[in-house]
Amino acid sequence: MCKDNNAQLLVQSLAEALETMAFISITPLEQAPAQLESALKASIRFTGPMSRSIELLASEDFGRYVQGNLLGESPGESSLCPSGQDAIKEIINVTCGLILRDKSDRASYTMAVPRIESFDTSGWAVHQWELLDADGFMLAVRMREEQ
């Protein structure tokens, strides 16, 4: 369940990006899994009248799934780029662009280049994230204020 208006905009923008680009639908997860698998954390910053960082936790398998959908591959087909990290970065990039489209009616914003890194799942603060199911894959997403 979305905690505030920014979280709601974030989830709506992620849903639009995934549906439009990769034909993936998301639904809220009411309960966090007991243990989070290994995850990648994609992040992107934007600055302007408000400065924020958007973070997306997803598995490497989800990245490959998105990549396959983006490229129109059949399940089991081998891709030229087997990691799927670029697909996750592109999803967060488009999500950020959709948020700024909504926010930038009279203001100018600057987006940074998306980054991706491994995420230590031990002791993660689940209450700080919006939890989502994306075609059977668990995603976690949040938007944080930047200084």
C-alpha positions in Angstrom: 0.0 0.0 0.0 1.4 3.4 -1.0 2.6 5.5 2.0 2.2 9.0 0.4 1.6 10.8 -2.9 5.2 10.5 -4.0 5.1 6.8 -3.4 1.8 6.5 -5.3 3.3 8.5 -8.3 6.3 6.2 -8.2 4.3 3.0 -8.3 2.0 4.4 -11.0 5.1 5.4 -13.1 6.8 2.1 -12.6 3.6 0.3 -13.6 3.3 2.4 -16.8 7.0 1.8 -17.7 6.7 -2.0 -17.2 3.4 -2.3 -19.0 4.3 -0.1 -22.0 7.9 -1.4 -22.5 7.8 -5.0 -21.4 4.1 -6.0 -21.1 4.5 -6.7 -17.4 1.7 -5.9 -14.9 2.4 -5.2 -11.2 0.2 -5.6 -8.1 1.0 -4.6 -4.5 2.4 -7.2 -2.1 0.7 -7.0 1.2 3.4 -8.9 3.1 7.1 -9.1 2.6 8.7 -12.5 2.1 10.5 -13.9 5.1 13.8 -13.5 3.4 14.7 -11.5 0.3 16.7 -13.3 -2.3 19.9 -11.8 -3.6 19.0 -8.5 -5.3 20.3 -5.8 -7.5 19.6 -2.2 -6.6 19.1 0.2 -9.5 19.1 3.8 -8.6 18.7 7.2 -10.4 18.8 10.7 -9.1 17.1 13.8 -10.3 17.6 17.4 -9.2 15.5 20.6 -9.6 12.9 22.2 -7.4 12.8 18.9 -5.6 15.7 16.5 -5.6 15.1 12.8 -5.1 16.7 9.4 -5.6 14.6 6.5 -6.9 15.7 3.0 -6.0 14.4 -0.3 -7.4 15.3 -3.8 -5.9 15.0 -6.6 -8.3 16.6 -10.0 -9.0 18.9 -10.8 -11.9 16.2 -13.2 -13.1 13.7 -10.3 -13.3 16.2 -8.3 -15.4 16.5 -11.2 -17.9 12.7 -11.6 -18.0 12.3 -7.9 -18.7 15.1 -8.1 -21.3 13.4 -11.0 -23.0 10.1 -9.1 -23.2 11.8 -6.0 -24.5 13.5 -7.9 -27.3 10.5 -10.1 -28.1 12.3 -13.3 -27.2 10.5 -16.6 -26.5 11.0 -18.2 -23.1 14.3 -20.1 -23.1 15.8 -18.1 -26.0 19.4 -17.0 -25.4 20.1 -13.3 -25.4 23.2 -11.4 -26.5 23.4 -9.8 -23.1 22.7 -12.5 -20.5 22.8 -10.4 -17.3 19.6 -8.3 -17.7 21.1 -5.4 -15.7 20.7 -3.0 -18.7 17.0 -3.8 -18.8 16.6 -2.9 -15.1 18.5 0.3 -15.6 16.3 1.2 -18.6 13.1 0.5 -16.6 14.2 2.8 -13.7 15.3 5.5 -16.3 11.9 5.5 -18.0 10.1 5.4 -14.6 12.1 8.5 -13.5 11.2 10.2 -16.8 7.5 9.5 -16.3 7.7 11.0 -12.8 9.4 14.2 -14.1 6.8 14.5 -16.9 4.2 14.7 -14.1 6.2 17.1 -11.9 7.8 19.4 -14.5 4.9 21.4 -15.8 6.6 24.7 -15.0 10.0 23.5 -13.7 13.2 22.2 -15.0 14.8 19.0 -13.7 18.1 17.1 -14.4 18.3 13.3 -14.4 21.5 11.4 -13.6 22.6 8.2 -15.4 21.1 5.1 -13.8 23.4 3.0 -11.7 23.1 -0.7 -10.6 24.9 -2.6 -7.8 24.4 -5.6 -5.7 22.3 -5.1 -2.6 22.9 -6.6 0.8 19.5 -8.1 1.7 20.4 -8.9 5.3 18.5 -6.6 7.6 16.9 -4.5 5.0 14.2 -2.1 6.2 11.2 -3.4 4.4 8.9 -0.7 5.8 10.8 1.9 3.8 9.8 0.2 0.4 6.8 -0.3 -1.7 6.6 -4.1 -2.3 5.2 -5.3 -5.7 4.6 -8.5 -7.6 5.6 -8.3 -11.2 4.5 -11.4 -13.1 5.6 -13.5 -10.1 8.8 -11.6 -9.4 9.1 -9.5 -6.2 10.1 -5.9 -6.6 10.7 -3.2 -4.0 10.8 0.5 -4.9 11.2 3.8 -3.1 11.8 7.4 -3.6 14.1 9.2 -1.1 14.8 12.9 -0.6 18.3 14.0 -1.6 20.3 16.8 0.2 
